Amino acid sequence: MTTIIKSKKQIVNAKATTKRTTLKRTFAKRGANPKITAVEPLVLSNFEQGEQIHLQVKEIAFSPLNYRKLYSNQALEDFSTELAIHGIISPLTVRKIKSGRYELVAGERRLRAAIMAGLTEVPVIVKALTDEQVIEIQLAENMQRENPHPLHEAQAIALMQNAGCTIDEIAMRLGKSKGFIYNRIKLSELSLPLQEIFINDKMGIQDAIQVASLSPESQQEFFDNHCTDWKSKNFRFSNLQYAISKFKYDLKHAPFNIRNKSLVAEVGACIGCPFNSASFKTLFPDLSKEAVCNNKGCFKNKCLAQAEVNIRKAVKEVQPDAILVSANMPSDYRIVIDSLPETTGLTEHSYYDVRTFYRPEMPQEQTYTVTNDSGKSKFDKKGFAAAMQEYNDALADYNLKYENPENLKGLYLYSGKAEIILFNPLKNKEDGFGQKKITAKEVQEAIKDGTVTPELLEQEIERIETKERRSKEIDRDKIQAQIYKQFRESLEEAKADQKPTAADLTAARLVIYQSLDWQYKQKAKTFLFGDQMLESADMYQVLANLSEEQYTYLIRLALAGKSEGQYPKNETGYCLYQVAMEAGTDIVSIEEEQAAKCVEREAKMNPRIEDLKKRIGEMWEEA
């Protein structure tokens, strides 16, 4: 169990700006070009001694400035048992606030343990302190405690960094190595649920650092998959390193160029990315030979983007008749296939259930150049000529197969690659899989010779029916191509009297669905279709029969997926504002809060403007 310390929202908001400003003053760099040696160690300042008194526990309020938010309940219970016997030996530090009560400055753990122990009165030292001094005392006291928890060290160091201190300055100030400081900074990025596990000693520090290096989304997924029952008495991680490894990816084997800045433009290249372990090799030389991505979502998005590039390129070069799938086809490719209009309607075949034909490779002269013992090179003309003859024969045979309408062009997807290969949907039984495929000529000769058998005639019937099925598929393709052509031509001139048909409205829903990015498309797919793998006609019917709630959700997903929605002057942003307002978003509160800030700004600005106008008037009078 963990005690989570939460300050009142209004207090935090009121003091957020002050807190950052005072910290910057507290940890200000010395001079225009500061040197690390000029940074002072973090020590408790010699503040005034203050007055020591006893206060009722109910008179003391917890400080909203304290960055420590988590405490182990077990440790507090053990401490409270000791306090019940011996009482508080070291007084707490407090300061008086406007309400007449006292605000705790230092000693929060002691106060919480005292409350648990049932103490009603505690010794305190009352001091007159500014916010800046309070923060300085809290940082110094927490960092100088004996055996502070690494999480609390991490929170303190993160606070110093957010205030503008560099890693070098913090390291000098605390007397720690830069590697130690960086690890604590990473530790501060541990999500709140995982912080609770760590603070309660159910996760080691090295494991916590590794988990903290993951993206926030990966941390949440890790928690959901492995930690939901962490509060149970017998909770323990099983093979934690293996679980963490599922969120890490070796960039040396990435199916995309890690230097490509435009593959996913909003995140840029992997080089220098904070989620790339190689980016910190100056701090951790051991990582200089590693390049591990800790952002599962980003890595998957780049794989998806690269898959789309590969598939679009292959389709553009040669329009395929079908898709060939294999056991090692990445899941990313399935997502792309289902989303791209170029692959919509293509039939699918298993790579293992068809006969494939590969274009022969032309022999290279260097292959037929042999170096003898004396180092001289000799070109094997006869060997090369024979190889070229074999190549030309094989190429002629391949071209015949390419022109054969029974053979199809397949988009073959495997191991992060996409290429077009020629195949026949009926596997040739000659390749060790059974009987040889018969031909019409062989059947006719058998009939003429009187050697025909029922089995041979059944095979001929199967061949004719298969050919007819393929011919019908080609007919459908030709019909669709003609419809597509005429439909495009009909749109060359806009007609004023056009009205949307039921099919138009369904098409609008399809266009909205196809416009979604990958993340939102998965949400929509789950919400609208569940786990179903729908054919084109089935998907059309689902879209046509969407409820108002489903259609509304689809529209809002599409709008929310556009980053332009953040900007009020953009048409998308304006539209999102109207939709959000009518959807019930509390826009009034948001605008009122911002208006209050505007009033506060103007209250500070107007006197300054008046002063400047007065100066201008005085200058004119003097002139």
C-alpha positions, 0 to 999 in steps of 0.5 A: 500500500502507498500513501499518495500526497495530493495538494489542493488544485487551486493551491498548486495552480496559484503557486506553480509560477512562483515555484519555478521562478524561486527554484531558478533563483535558488539554482541560478547559474553564476555569471554569463559563462558559468563554470561547473566548479562555481556551483555550490554544494547543496547544503541547508542554509543558515536560516534564523533559529526560530521559536520552538513550541508544541502545536496541535496536529490539527493546526498543521497543514501539509506543504503544497511545495513538497515534491515528495508525493509517495510514501510506503505505508509499511514504513510509516506504520513501523515508524508510527509504532516507534513514535508511539513509544518514544514520541518525536525527538527532532522537532518539525519545521513550520511557518505561519500562514495567513489563515492563522494555521501553520504550514509544514516545511520539513518533517512530513514523514514524521508528521504522518507517522505521528498522526498514525500513532495517534499523537495529538501534539508535536514539537515544532520550530516556527520560522518566517520563511519565503517560498524560495527558502522552503523549497531550498530547505526541503531539497537539502533535507530530503537529499541529505537524509540517511539512505533516501529512497532513490525515487525521492532522489529522482524527484529532487533531481528532476525538480532541479533540472526543471528549474534550469540546472544542467546535469553537470551542475546537479552532479557537482552540487550533489557530489554525484557522477553524471551517470548517477544523475541521468539514471535518477532523471530517468527514474523520475519519469516512472509513471505514478502506478509504477512509482507506487510499486517501486516505493513499496520495494516490490521492484528493484532499482535497476528494473525500475530504471529500465521500465522508466526508460520506456515511453509513457504508453509502454509503461502503461501497457507494462503495468496493465499486463504485469502489475495490476495485482501488485498490492496482493501479499504474494505478488512477485514479478516473473521473468521481469527482464523478458517482460521488459524486453517485449517493449525494446527493439534493436534498431540495427535490425529495424526494417526502416532507415533509422536516419530517415527524418521524414518517414514519420515526420512528427518524430523525426529520425531515430538518431539522437532520439531520447528513447534510443539508448545510443543517444547517451553513449557519452554518459554510458560508454557501455551503450556505445555499441547498442541502439535500442528503441524504448518507445514501442508505439513509435517503433511500430508506427515507423514499421507501419509507415515503412510497410506502406512505403514498400507496398505502395512502391511494389504496387506502383511498379506492377499492379498485382492480381492478388496478395501472397501471404506467408507465415513470416508476414509481419502484422504491420503488413496486414494493417496496411493491406486492410487500409490502402485503396491500392490493395482493396479487393485483391484476392489472397493466396497462401504462398505455400499453396501456389506455384511460384515463378521467379525471373532468372538472374543474369550471369555476371562476368566476374563470376566466371573470372578465375585467378590462378596460383600466380595471381593472373585472372582468366575469363571462362568464355565458354562457361559464361556463354553456356550460362548466358544460353541457359539464362536466355532459355530460362528468360524466354520460358519465364516470359511465356509464363508471364504472358499466360493468363492462368499465371498471376502477378502476386504481391508477396509480403515477407520479413519486412519486404514486399515484391511482385512475383509470378505465380499460379494459384494451382500448385504444380504437383510435379514439385514433389507434392503429388501428381503432375498437373495435366494439360488439354493436349495430354487429355486429347492425345489420351482420348485419341489413343484410347488410354484415357482414364476416369481420373484423367477426365476428372482432372481435366474437368477440374482444370476447365472449371478452375480456368473458368473461375479465373476467367470470371474473376478477370471479367469482374475486374474488367467490369469494375475497370470500365465502371471506374472509368465512366464514373470518373468521366461523369465527374468532369463537369459538376451538376447542380441538381445532384442529390446524395444517394444512400450509397453516397452517404455510405461512401462518405463514412468509408472516406472518413474511416480511411482518413483515420491515422493508424491509432484512431483506425484501430479504435474505430475498427474495434468499436465498429467491427470488433474482431471481424475480418470483413470482405468489401461487401460486408464492410459496406453493409456495416458502414451503411447500417451504422447507428447515429452514435457510431457515425458520430464517434467516427466523425469525431475520431477523424476530427481529433486525429488532425493536429490542425485542430489545435489552432483556432485560426485553422478551419479544422480548429474552428470546426473542432471548436464547434463540434466540441462545444455541441458535444458538451465539452466545458468550453465556458470554464476553459474560456473563463479561466483563460479570460481571468488570466488575461485580466490579470495580464492587463492589470499588470500591463495597463499601469506600465502603458500609462506610465509610458504615455505619461513619459511621452507627454512629458517629453513633448512638453519639454520639446 
